[in-house]
Amino acid sequence: MYEAFYGLSQKPFLMRPDADYLYLSKGHQAALSMLEYVFMSQSGFAVITGEIGSGKTSLVRKLLQSSDSSLAVGVVNNTRIESYPEFLQWVLLAFDVDFAGAESSAPRLYKLLSDFLTQQHIQQRRPILIIDEAHNLDAEMIEHLRMLSNLNVDKMDLLQLVLVGQSGLRATLAEEALLPFVHRVAVDCHLEPLDLDETHAYIRHRLMVAGAQHEIFTNASIPSIWEASRGIPRIINLLCDTALLFGFAEQLSTIGDDLIHDVINDKRQSLSPIAAV
């Protein structure tokens, strides 16, 4: 609706994860570099955590864009799983392994996965399993993951693990029963919220990707966006998208601090997690 008015080719602040719009703050760049290291080497497990809307999924999608044919990457997004056989089915689906007609017992599904991983090894491909929303997994399921990773040929692990989730994942991994899993974690990153300067750079970056030819948000508007969003990218998107809509309605060529406060007040009347400013 407002794209043409602001000279944009598309909406720059959509709520869904989009690797093309990923802004690499210092924290995001460090996490991406660590994940790239995991993808390039057999270095153990990786754990990436962050609050809701911190950019975890976009980071993973950015990584997948650059993965090559020597890797077989499977992604499990559904982690509200009730049983080990169901979990194995999701893993097989992630790797496009057909288990239709197979007995749905854990031993049979495990054998299918083992055969697939062995075949990938023979073809000199390295399987990497990414578990998104991993904070929903309980300690027992994470222990099952560790046991899966014990599959090996000639002392080489057949499966690498990347766990991505909210901060609750760290609490689960702190349980004593999961100490053997934690001992195999080679990369451990927590995505912190953006600071004020990063918030300004984030907004400018997304506008530029969307085709902006001039500054749309004034310098004075950025501190209010940062404070209300607490530096969380998804909430920044919510505020900025609404501000562009309000600005278009009022035919404002730039978005100032007064309009941002109008947006914040509007969002406080809804279910949006907007902080007081």
GULUM-812539 format. One line per 8 residues: number of its first residue (from 1); their letters; for each residue x, y, z of N, C-alpha, C. Coordinates in steps of 0.001 Angstrom, whole numbers, padded with zeros to 6 digits. Layout:
REM residues N
NUM) a) X Y Z X Y Z X Y Z  ...
REM end
This chain:
REM residues 277
1) myeafygl) 000832 -001209 000000 000000 000000 000000 000864 001256 000000  001892 001282 000859 002698 002486 000993 003992 002434 000176  004260 001325 -000496 005539 001130 -001159 005832 002229 -002195  004898 002463 -003096 005126 003443 -004156 005335 004846 -003584  004592 005188 -002550 004690 006519 -001957 006101 006780 -001430  006728 005736 -000828 008067 005895 -000264 009174 005429 -001221  008809 005108 -002465 009805 004697 -003446 010420 003341 -003156  009629 002435 -002600 010119 001100 -002247 009616 000064 -003250
9) sqkpflmr) 010439 -000944 -003498 010040 -002013 -004413 009216 -003082 -003712  009311 -003133 -002397 008558 -004101 -001608 008518 -003639 -000161  007709 -004310 000638 007631 -003948 002050 008905 -004395 002766  009584 -003489 003450 010873 -003830 004065 010785 -004435 005466  009616 -004400 006087 009540 -004791 007490 008490 -005872 007740  008433 -006845 006841 007513 -007958 007047 007944 -008779 008252  006990 -009449 008885 007251 -010155 010132 007888 -011531 009924  007747 -012098 008734 008279 -013451 008515 009803 -013400 008344
17) pdadylyl) 010493 -014489 008721 011945 -014548 008522 012293 -014466 007044  013326 -013699 006726 013736 -013524 005337 015245 -013314 005309  015965 -014311 004786 017422 -014237 004779 017935 -013080 003932  017180 -012673 002909 017612 -011574 002044 017675 -010249 002790  016915 -010136 003867 016878 -008894 004643 017722 -008982 005916  018408 -010094 006102 019141 -010288 007351 020199 -009207 007538  020123 -008525 008682 021142 -007554 009058 022101 -008222 010035  023375 -008193 009699 024368 -008866 010528 024958 -007894 011544
25) skghqaal) 024367 -007864 012712 024973 -007140 013831 026241 -007898 014230  026992 -007378 015176 028194 -008080 015626 027839 -009476 016140  026734 -009554 016886 026320 -010838 017433 025869 -011807 016356  025111 -011304 015384 024637 -012155 014304 025789 -012607 013414  026747 -011710 013171 027900 -012082 012354 028725 -013157 013050  028892 -013017 014360 029649 -014025 015107 028947 -015372 015062  027622 -015368 015247 026861 -016617 015203 026932 -017251 013820  026827 -016432 012769 026897 -016955 011405 028265 -017563 011126
33) smleyvfm) 029316 -016898 011567 030668 -017418 011358 030861 -018752 012075  030312 -018849 013279 030431 -020097 014029 029657 -021227 013357  028467 -020905 012845 027681 -021919 012146 028379 -022349 010858  028977 -021401 010159 029726 -021750 008948 030875 -022690 009294  031497 -022460 010434 032580 -023344 010880 032067 -024756 011111  030895 -024862 011726 030291 -026175 011952 029994 -026858 010620  029481 -026097 009670 029153 -026665 008364 030402 -027138 007622  031522 -026482 007873 032747 -026806 007139 033562 -027909 007797
41) sqsgfavi) 033282 -028215 009042 034119 -029170 009762 033259 -030056 010648  033808 -031150 011050 033125 -032036 011995 033536 -031634 013401  032955 -030556 013854 033438 -029939 015092 032530 -030163 016291  031538 -031028 016171 030645 -031239 017294 029319 -030550 017101  028581 -030391 018208 027247 -029800 018148 027325 -028274 018159  026249 -027653 017672 026119 -026198 017744 024791 -025867 018404  024796 -024864 019265 023585 -024401 019946 023486 -022896 019752  022396 -022451 019129 022145 -021025 018900 020825 -020669 019588
49) tgeigsgk) 020884 -019709 020506 019675 -019298 021214 019464 -017788 021082  018260 -017367 021398 017903 -015953 021357 016432 -015803 021668  016032 -014598 022026 014629 -014354 022345 013766 -014454 021088  012446 -014522 021298 011513 -014545 020169 011758 -013311 019299  011913 -013551 017985 012080 -012434 017063 013481 -011884 016980  014475 -012608 017500 015846 -012090 017500 016585 -012365 016198  015988 -013155 015300 016624 -013397 014005 017265 -014759 013860  016932 -015703 014731 017555 -017033 014687 017232 -017765 013390
57) tslvrkll) 015955 -017789 013027 015555 -018529 011831 016111 -017892 010571  016142 -016566 010506 016726 -015883 009348 018207 -016228 009219  018876 -016357 010349 020294 -016711 010349 020492 -018101 009747  019657 -019036 010152 019751 -020398 009616 019467 -020402 008117  018465 -019648 007701 018139 -019598 006267 019274 -018977 005462  019937 -017986 006020 021092 -017388 005357 022180 -018437 005184  022382 -019227 006193 023399 -020270 006140 023058 -021308 005081  021784 -021687 005008 021367 -022697 004044 021536 -022213 002610
65) qssdssla) 021433 -020911 002390 021616 -020364 001041 023022 -020622 000512  023982 -020705 001429 025382 -020851 001011 025896 -022282 001143  025042 -023219 001557 025498 -024604 001709 025702 -025240 000340  026677 -026147 000235 026997 -026741 -001065 026547 -028195 -001133  026822 -028813 -002268 026325 -030172 -002531 027018 -031238 -001699  028088 -030891 -001006 028762 -031879 -000157 028030 -032088 001156  026992 -031274 001399 026222 -031368 002628 024812 -031861 002333  024293 -032669 003222 022882 -033063 003188 022247 -032472 004438
73) vgvvnntr) 021504 -031389 004268 020965 -030642 005412 019487 -030953 005580  019124 -031364 006783 017727 -031577 007123 017308 -030624 008219  016108 -030057 008099 015614 -029102 009093 014307 -029613 009676  014254 -029728 010990 013032 -030102 011701 012488 -028853 012373  011278 -028447 011989 010652 -027249 012559 009615 -027574 013622  009062 -028765 013570 008051 -029168 014551 008730 -029909 015698  008750 -029299 016868 009415 -029940 018002 008452 -030259 019142  007169 -030121 018897 006185 -030542 019907 005854 -032011 019620
81) iesypefl) 006798 -032847 019988 006774 -034258 019618 006541 -035097 020866  005679 -036080 020743 005248 -036834 021917 005996 -038150 022110  006664 -038658 021091 007312 -039958 021233 008578 -040020 020386  009455 -040957 020734 010691 -041137 019985 010424 -041589 018547  009521 -042544 018304 009217 -042905 016910 008722 -041709 016087  007882 -040860 016686 007406 -039687 015963 008574 -038758 015636  009485 -038609 016588 010653 -037772 016355 011489 -038316 015193  011713 -039630 015168 012469 -040235 014076 011779 -040003 012730
89) qwvllafd) 010462 -040047 012728 009733 -039780 011490 009993 -038368 010995  010005 -037397 011914 010271 -036012 011515 011691 -035859 010973  012650 -036560 011582 014029 -036502 011096 014125 -037105 009691  013471 -038240 009485 013474 -038866 008161 012832 -037953 007125  011731 -037313 007500 011084 -036358 006594 012028 -035202 006252  012776 -034741 007245 013698 -033620 007020 014745 -033960 005966  015130 -035233 005914 016122 -035676 004936 015483 -036311 003698  014152 -036177 003579 013422 -036733 002429 013612 -038237 002286
97) vdfagaes) 013677 -038930 003408 013769 -040383 003397 012358 -040962 003465  011994 -041768 002496 010654 -042346 002413 010513 -043489 003419  009610 -043331 004373 009367 -044410 005335 007940 -044934 005224  007252 -044561 004160 005883 -045031 003952 005864 -046550 003861  004959 -047156 004573 004838 -048598 004572 005766 -049306 005538  006712 -048566 006091 007628 -049180 007054 006968 -049296 008414  007379 -050265 009156 006881 -050425 010522 007252 -049180 011319  006290 -048630 012053 006515 -047349 012742 007124 -047523 014121
105) saprlykl) 007899 -048574 014315 008585 -048771 015589 009906 -048030 015576  010378 -047673 016744 011639 -046944 016841 012803 -047719 016221  012957 -049034 016486 014082 -049761 015878 014065 -049731 014351  012882 -049892 013751 012797 -049901 012299 013109 -048523 011718  012573 -047477 012320 012836 -046122 011849 014303 -045744 012053  014860 -046165 013162 016276 -045923 013441 017152 -046582 012372  016777 -047806 011974 017537 -048527 010946 017465 -047783 009611  016293 -047259 009263 016167 -046487 008029 017086 -045266 008047
113) lsdfltqq) 017111 -044574 009184 017952 -043388 009300 019426 -043771 009247  019790 -044830 009941 021176 -045294 009945 021634 -045646 008534  020789 -046336 007785 021132 -046711 006408 021313 -045467 005534  020427 -044472 005734 020534 -043236 004959 021847 -042519 005263  022183 -042391 006546 023407 -041693 006928 024644 -042423 006403  024622 -043732 006458 025748 -044520 005944 025904 -044315 004440  024787 -044299 003725 024833 -044086 002284 025384 -042701 001946  025009 -041702 002741 025549 -040360 002524 027056 -040343 002724
121) hiqqrrpi) 027521 -041085 003703 028964 -041173 003961 029675 -041803 002766  029096 -042838 002218 029681 -043507 001050 029762 -042535 -000129  028761 -041676 -000247 028722 -040689 -001335 029520 -039427 -001002  030220 -039481 000134 031056 -038368 000592 030241 -037085 000808  029057 -037285 001345 028219 -036157 001741 028063 -036191 003254  028012 -035029 003871 027948 -034942 005328 026574 -034443 005769  025791 -035280 006439 024463 -034864 006904 024559 -033946 008130  023782 -032876 008086 023665 -031963 009221 022180 -031813 009528
129) liideahn) 021812 -032054 010769 020416 -031941 011198 020246 -030676 012016  019379 -029775 011549 019076 -028536 012260 017715 -028681 012919  017679 -028507 014216 016428 -028568 014971 016041 -027147 015350  015033 -026595 014670 014539 -025261 015000 013483 -025387 016103  013282 -024323 016852 012350 -024343 017990 012738 -025441 018989  014042 -025638 019173 014532 -026739 020010 014218 -026555 021487  013786 -025358 021882 013415 -025140 023285 012194 -025972 023689  011456 -026481 022692 010296 -027318 023010 010670 -028762 023323
137) ldaemieh) 011917 -029145 023073 012348 -030508 023346 012632 -030683 024836  012226 -031820 025376 012565 -032094 026771 013918 -032798 026835  014402 -033008 028047 015732 -033593 028233 015830 -034987 027622  014762 -035756 027720 014789 -037107 027168 014974 -037094 025658  014278 -036183 024967 014385 -036126 023515 015760 -035627 023094  016336 -034694 023841 017688 -034218 023527 018703 -035335 023721  018485 -036183 024717 019368 -037337 024910 019248 -038305 023734  018043 -038460 023204 017874 -039286 022002 018679 -038701 020847
145) lrmlsnln) 018701 -037384 020745 019497 -036732 019706 020970 -037074 019846  021455 -037031 021075 022866 -037345 021302 023164 -038776 020873  022249 -039686 021161 022458 -041076 020783 022472 -041232 019264  021622 -040457 018567 021642 -040492 017102 023015 -040069 016581  023583 -039068 017219 024865 -038545 016755 026009 -039511 017007  025770 -040574 017774 026811 -041569 018034 027026 -042504 016860  026121 -042454 015867 026312 -043266 014666 027603 -042841 013982  028476 -043808 013707 029748 -043459 013074 030268 -044602 012217
153) vdkmdllq) 031141 -044235 011318 031843 -045200 010459 033309 -044814 010454  034186 -045778 010741 035630 -045505 010755 035965 -044307 011637  035312 -044259 012803 035542 -043203 013794 035072 -041824 013326  034309 -041786 012248 033757 -040512 011780 032272 -040466 012091  031837 -039394 012755 030417 -039227 013049 029642 -039061 011748  028488 -039707 011673 027673 -039644 010471 026676 -038493 010488  026509 -037848 011645 025488 -036804 011761 025971 -035698 012673  025839 -034464 012198 026105 -033293 013032 024788 -032644 013415
161) lvlvgqsg) 024769 -032021 014580 023539 -031431 015110 023690 -029925 015307  022641 -029194 014948 022546 -027770 015243 021195 -027542 015913  021203 -027078 017151 019977 -026793 017889 019763 -025285 017935  018566 -024850 017537 018226 -023430 017501 016957 -023227 018314  016996 -022318 019285 015803 -022145 020107 015861 -020921 020991  014808 -020735 021744 014724 -019622 022683 015559 -019920 023930  015611 -018966 024846 016483 -019071 026013 016180 -020294 026874  014921 -020766 026819 014570 -021946 027603 015393 -023165 027259
169) lratlaee) 015925 -023211 026052 016784 -024329 025660 018017 -024402 026540  018545 -023245 026897 019746 -023223 027735 019450 -023780 029124  018237 -023501 029622 017850 -024036 030928 017744 -025554 030874  017188 -026072 029789 017086 -027525 029642 018466 -028160 029569  019366 -027557 028803 020708 -028111 028652 021515 -028034 029947  021068 -027205 030888 021763 -027098 032170 021440 -028263 033101  020457 -029097 032733 020111 -030245 033571 021273 -031238 033604  021497 -031793 034769 022646 -032678 034965 022625 -033873 034014
177) allpfvhr) 021439 -034362 033703 021326 -035535 032839 021855 -035272 031436  021929 -034009 031047 022364 -033671 029691 023833 -033242 029631  024567 -033479 030695 025986 -033129 030706 026755 -033801 029558  026485 -035087 029252 027189 -035697 028102 026918 -034967 026787  025694 -034445 026616 025377 -033675 025405 026171 -032374 025395  026149 -031659 026519 026816 -030358 026595 028314 -030489 026331  028902 -031599 026763 030336 -031812 026552 030696 -031907 025076  029714 -032155 024240 029969 -032264 022800 029580 -031000 022039
185) vavdchle) 029172 -029957 022755 028816 -028687 022114 030094 -027908 021813  030357 -027696 020530 031552 -026964 020120 031267 -025488 019890  030037 -025172 019503 029648 -023788 019209 028406 -023449 020018  028486 -022376 020777 027385 -021970 021655 027239 -020460 021565  026135 -019992 020969 025931 -018547 020758 024557 -018139 021248  024473 -016985 021885 023184 -016409 022259 023058 -015049 021580  022000 -014862 020794 021792 -013598 020080 021199 -012557 021024  021948 -011517 021280 021486 -010433 022142 020655 -009436 021326
193) pldldeth) 019781 -008676 021984 019041 -007621 021279 019996 -006601 020681  019528 -005874 019668 020336 -004836 019037 020485 -003629 019959  021638 -002990 019921 021776 -001739 020667 021239 -000591 019803  021343 000619 020309 020750 001765 019611 021349 001963 018217  022676 001942 018130 023324 002129 016831 022966 001003 015867  022910 -000224 016376 022553 -001358 015528 021104 -001267 015056  020241 -000736 015914 018840 -000555 015522 018739 000427 014365  019507 001510 014447 019512 002492 013358 020026 001845 012067
201) ayirhrlm) 021120 001104 012180 021697 000443 011004 020760 -000624 010447  020055 -001311 011333 019104 -002354 010927 017971 -001744 010094  017410 -000647 010562 016309 000009 009848 016798 000514 008494  017959 001149 008483 018508 001661 007221 018785 000514 006248  019329 -000581 006760 019652 -001734 005912 018416 -002304 005230  017359 -002495 005987 016155 -003095 005410 015502 -002160 004385  015542 -000868 004659 014990 000089 003701 015800 000091 002401  017116 -000004 002520 017961 -000013 001328 017704 -001270 000497
209) vagaqhei) 017563 -002421 001164 017276 -003664 000448 015954 -003541 -000308  015006 -002819 000285 013683 -002638 -000342 013677 -001532 -001383  014832 -000885 -001609 014925 000095 -002684 014837 001546 -002285  014909 001847 -001001 014805 003252 -000570 015965 004076 -001118  015668 005275 -001581 016677 006168 -002146 017017 007323 -001200  016317 007419 -000090 016588 008501 000870 016208 008025 002262  016645 008754 003263 016322 008418 004652 014833 008670 004893  014139 007673 005381 012704 007811 005636 012433 008052 007119
217) ftnasips) 013187 007384 007984 013036 007576 009432 014073 008590 009900  013630 009619 010577 014554 010644 011070 015416 010084 012193  016564 010710 012411 017443 010281 013506 016728 010361 014849  015865 011363 014999 015165 011555 016269 014170 010444 016561  013729 009715 015524 012714 008679 015741 013322 007356 016222  014607 007171 016007 015223 005864 016262 015268 005494 017755  015651 006412 018654 015682 006027 020072 014335 005517 020595  013248 006113 020152 011929 005661 020618 011617 004267 020090
225) iweasrgi) 011996 004009 018835 011794 002658 018276 012612 001643 019059  013860 002014 019345 014750 001092 020067 014226 000809 021479  013822 001830 022174 013344 001633 023548 012065 000797 023573  011140 001088 022669 009868 000363 022675 010036 -001084 022227  010985 -001323 021333 011199 -002685 020816 012165 -003484 021662  012893 -002802 022549 013949 -003424 023348 015032 -004030 022461  015141 -003523 021231 016186 -003998 020329 015898 -005340 019684  014654 -005805 019755 014289 -007102 019175 013829 -006873 017728
233) priinllc) 014518 -007468 016769 014226 -007176 015356 012762 -007330 014959  012101 -008362 015424 010714 -008569 014995 009816 -007429 015465  010076 -006902 016653 009251 -005802 017158 009620 -004500 016448  010902 -004349 016106 011298 -003197 015286 010520 -003223 013978  010421 -004406 013369 009660 -004541 012119 008211 -004118 012302  007615 -004567 013398 006216 -004246 013663 006019 -002737 013763  006892 -002075 014510 006768 -000627 014693 007010 000128 013383  008047 -000286 012651 008395 000441 011432 007356 000230 010332
241) dtallfgf) 006841 -000968 010209 005820 -001227 009197 004569 -000397 009483  004170 -000354 010743 002993 000431 011110 003252 001916 010914  004467 002359 011224 004812 003770 011048 004739 004178 009579  005196 003303 008689 005107 003605 007258 003649 003682 006804  002832 002817 007371 001409 002847 007031 000769 004145 007532  001056 004528 008774 000534 005777 009334 001054 006974 008539  002355 006935 008195 002943 008032 007452 002326 008193 006080  002046 007072 005438 001386 007121 004131 -000012 007728 004263
249) aeqlstig) -000729 007334 005304 -002089 007851 005517 -002080 009370 005702  -001006 009866 006320 -000896 011314 006547 -000064 012013 005482  000384 011239 004466 001191 011777 003366 002458 012471 003886  003143 011784 004816 004390 012307 005370 005573 011669 004642  006460 012475 004110 007608 011937 003370 008659 011336 004284  008695 011781 005543 009615 011211 006522 008841 010872 007801  009398 009920 008533 008776 009454 009776 009548 010056 010944  008872 010876 011729 009512 011515 012872 009119 010878 014194
257) ddlihdvi) 009653 011431 015277 009438 010853 016605 007985 010962 017049  007304 012024 016679 005899 012176 017076 005045 011042 016510  005291 010720 015257 004517 009631 014642 004847 008293 015289  006121 008088 015634 006505 006837 016302 005765 006697 017625  005624 007793 018352 004882 007723 019618 003398 007419 019372  002863 007921 018282 001481 007560 017932 001369 006057 017670  002358 005511 016979 002366 004076 016689 002482 003267 017974  003377 003690 018842 003578 002983 020114 002291 002998 020931
265) ndkrqsls) 001655 004138 021016 000396 004235 021765 -000679 003354 021148  -000705 003299 019824 -001677 002439 019142 -001419 000972 019464  -000162 000568 019438 000176 -000838 019680 -000052 -001237 021134  000038 -000281 022032 -000206 -000602 023443 -001666 -000990 023685  -002519 -000615 022770 -003949 -000960 022917 -004232 -002380 022400  -003222 -002998 021797 -003407 -004332 021223 -002621 -005354 022024  -002408 -006525 021428 -001663 -007603 022096 -000170 -007503 021853  000295 -006482 021178 001695 -006362 020801 002582 -006187 022040
273) piaav) 003759 -006835 022051 004675 -006742 023194 005533 -005496 023117  004900 -004327 023228 005615 -003062 023104 005910 -002520 024486  007172 -002132 024694 007563 -001599 026002 007152 -000136 026118  006978 000315 027341 006657 001724 027573 007878 002589 027284  007625 003782 026721 008719 004695 026404 008495 006002 027161
REM end
